[in-house]
């Protein structure tokens, strides 16, 4: 009985199969696969201005840190405390330094913790910080237009940038390297001749690529994760960035490797709007606290231990 019961169903299946193969049924053409390039993937055709006209890393000598919540009257720090939050421009797309944790939805990373430590010295509360996501290309504009009080976003101090903003002392030093697929045949910068290399627009990463003794194509995108997408989709052959940024990308794609020797360096500092010497000295006081009370090492261990043993906080240079 069971076989007789299944017979009509089998007949229906065969009938449907026959209809599907009927030449009278319209056939659709296969749809071509779409492989769009990341937004704003654009050529960078000229090198940034050479860094020869200033000492980019020297900052103002740290001032004494007042008690949290008791900033000197009339100071920019007092104005920030009066606002109830310090507004800090950060990244949300650079793993290890500033990224949004997909589980908690919170921003995390080395830079995020530095921003929270500045809030702690201002308010006595690491939560009194308003983290505003800005792209690398928006950092100077955000400070100049007073959209934020500070920038803590893998922001290298350079002479060219010092024309528009001021910087704290250096709180992290990185070397610039190359990352490419393990099977690409690229083993060092010498293998980049004729290749397409991705960088984040508005960063210093393009500069060293133009000093290499051969031609290559430099392409810029908005965020470093866009470089990873461009590489995965075959729009570029390699990425050049500071080592921590590259290792953050590798954590998201184990088919990549960091290759070769350093081709440049970055000296990360806190960006501050021009003509705020008291705020520069205050931030430098915070950085000195991080260096001496163990906080810098704690932040490194929390976010960057996968890079290897801590190199210790970088030496700082102060002027007047």
N, C-alpha and C positions, 0 to 999 in steps of 0.2 A: 504493500500500500504506500509505503514511503516513496518508492521509486515512481509510482504512478502520480503521486502528489507533486513530485519535483519536475515531472515532465513538462507541464505548462510553463513553469518558470524558466526551464532551459530553453523552451521554444521562444519565449519572450526575449531572452538574452540573445539567442541566435538572430531573431528578427531585428533587434536593435543593432546588433553588429552588422547585419546586412545593410541596414539603412545608412550606418556611418560610412560604409564603403561605397555607397551609391554615388555614381558620378554626377547625379543631378543635384546633389547637395553642394552648395557653394563652399569653396575652399578658401581659407584666409592665408595670406602670405605671412611667413614668420617675421616677427618684429625684431629689428636690429637691436643689439645690446647697446645701452647708453652708458658711457663712461665719462661723465662730466668732470672737468677740471675744477679744483676748489675755487671759490670766489676770489676775485682780485689777484689771480696768479698772473703777475705782470713782470716783464723784463726790467732788470735794473742795469742801466747801461753805463753808469759812471760811478767812480769811486767816491766815497765821502771825502771831505776836505782833510788833508793831512794834519796830523796832530803835532804841530811843532811850535805853537805860539803861546803855550802856557804850561804850568804844572797842574794838570787836571785833577790830581788826587789830593793836593794839599787843601785842608779846610781850616776853619776858625778853631782856635783852641777851646776845649769844652769849658762851659761854665759850671758852677756848682748847681746840683740838682735841688730845687726847693722841695719841701714836703708836698706830696700829692694833694691837689686841691687848693694849695696855697701859693699860686703863681704870683710873681711881682705885678703890682697894679700897672695897667697900661701896656703890658707885654702881650705879644701875640699868643703866648701860652695862656694868659688869663682870658683872652677872647675865646680861645678854643674851649677852655673849661666852662665859660659862661654859656657856650652853645650846648654843653652836655655830652658832646661826642667829638672825637677827632676824626675827621674825614680823610681816609687814606685810599689813594688809587692803587689798586693791586691787579694781579692777573687771576683768571679763573681757568686758564687752559694750559698751564705749564706744570706738569706733574713734578712733585718734590718741592717746588717753590711757591706756587699759587694755583690751586686747582680745587674744583668742587667735588667733594667726596660723593660718589653716586649713591652710597648707602644712607648717609646722614643728610646730604644736601648742604653741608657746611663747607665753607672755604677753609682749606688747610695748606700747610707748607711752611718752608723756612721763612719766606718773606712775610707770610701771614702772622707768624709768631713774633717776628721783629716788630710788626705794626702793633700787635697786642702789648708788647713790652713798652712801647712808647706810650700807649694808652695807660698802662699801669703807672708809669712815672708821672703822668699828668693827673690821673684821677684816683690812683690806688685801686683800680678795677680794670682788668684786661678786657672786659666786655664792653667798655665805653668807647667802642670804635665802630665807625660806619665804613665798611669795606665797599668801595665802589670799583666795579670792573672797568678797566680801561685797556685799550690795545696799546701796543708798543708805540705806534704812531701818534697816539692821543696823549701821551704822558706830558709833554711840554705844554700843550694847549690847556690841559686840565689844570695845571698849576697856574699858568698865566691868566686864565679866566676865573681863577679862584673857585673852580668846581670842587677842588679838594684842598686840604691843608698840606698834605705830604704825598709823595709817591714812593712806594716800597715795592718795586716790580722789576727785579733783575736789571736795574737802571745803572748802566756804566757811566761813571763820570768821564766826560771828554771836554776838550777845549771848546769845541763847537757848541756843545750843549750849554756850557757855562756862560755863553753870551745871553742865554734866555732864562736860565734857572741857576740856583745855587745848589751845592751838594754838601752833605755831611762827609765825615771821614768814611773810608772804605770799611764795609762790614763783611764782605765776602769777595774772594778773588778766585777767578776761574780761568781755565785755558780753553781756547777755541780749537775744536777738532772736527773730524769728518765722520758721518755715519752713512752706511750703505748696506744693502742686503748682503748676507754672507756669501751668496753665490754670484755676486755681481762681477767679480774680478777686480773690483776696486780695493786696493790695499793701503793706499796713502794718498796724500794730496797730489803726488806726481801722476796718479792715474786719472786725474780729473780733466785732462786735456780733451776738449771737444764735448765734455759732458754737461748736463744740466744740473745745476746745484740750487737747492732751495734755501732761502733764509726768510726770517720775519722782517717785513718792512718796518723801518723806523728803528731797527737795532744796529749795532756796530758790526754785525757779522759779515756784511758784504765787503767791508774794507779790505781785510786780508786776502780775499779771493782775487781782488784786482792786482795784488802784488805778485801773484804767481806768474812764472815766466812762460805762460802759454795762454791760449784763448779758451774760454769756457763760457757757458751761458749762466748768468745769475738770475734767478726768478724769485720774486718776493710775494709773500702772502700775509694775511692779517695776523694769524696766530701760528705758533709752532705746531699745533695739532693739524693745521691745514697742510704744513709741510709733510707730516706723516701720511695724510690722506693722498697728497700728490704723489708721494713715492710709492705707496701701495697701488695706486691706479696707473702707474707707469708714466706720469707726466714729467717726472724728474728722475735723475739717476742717484742723487745723494743729497744729504742735508749737512750744512755746516752751522754749528752753534757752539755755545759754551758747553763743556763736558757735562755738567749736571743736567742741562736741558736735554742733551742727547741721551743720557742714561734714563731720564724720565720717559723719553719716547720709546726706548728699547724695552722698558718695563711693560709697554703696551703692545709691543710687537717683537717677539723673540727671534724673528728672522733677520733682524738688523744687528750690526756690530759697530762699535766705535773703532776707528782705524787710524793708523799713522801717528805722526808726532804733532805737537801743537803748531798751529799756524797763526795764533794770535792770543789775546787775553782780554778779560773783562774785569773791571774793578767796580763791584756793586756798591752803590751809595744811596742814601735817602735823598730824593729830590725835594727841593724847597723853593718856593717862589722868591724871586729876586728881592733884595733890600729887606731881608728879615734876619739880621745878624744874631739877634737874641734867640730866635727859634733854631738857627743853625747851631749855636753853642749849646742850647738845651738838648737837641737831638744827639749831638756829639757826647754830651754827658751821659745820655742813655746808652750809647754804644760803648762807652768806657765802662759803665756798670755791667753790661753784658759780658765784656771781656774779662772783668776781674771777679765777678761773683759766681761764675760757673754757668750763667744762663746761656751763653753762646754755645758751650759744649753740650748743654742739655738739649738745645734746639737742634744742633747738628745730629746728635744721637737719635732724636725723635724722627727726623725727616731725611737725613742724608747718610745714614750709616751704611747703606748699600753701596755707596761710592768708595768705601774703604775707611781705614782709620782716620780719625779727625786730624786735619793739618793744623788745628788751632786757629784762633781768630787772627786775621791778617794784621800786620803792622799798619799803623796809621801815621799820617804826617799832618802836623798842625803848624799853622803860621802864627799870626798875631793873636 
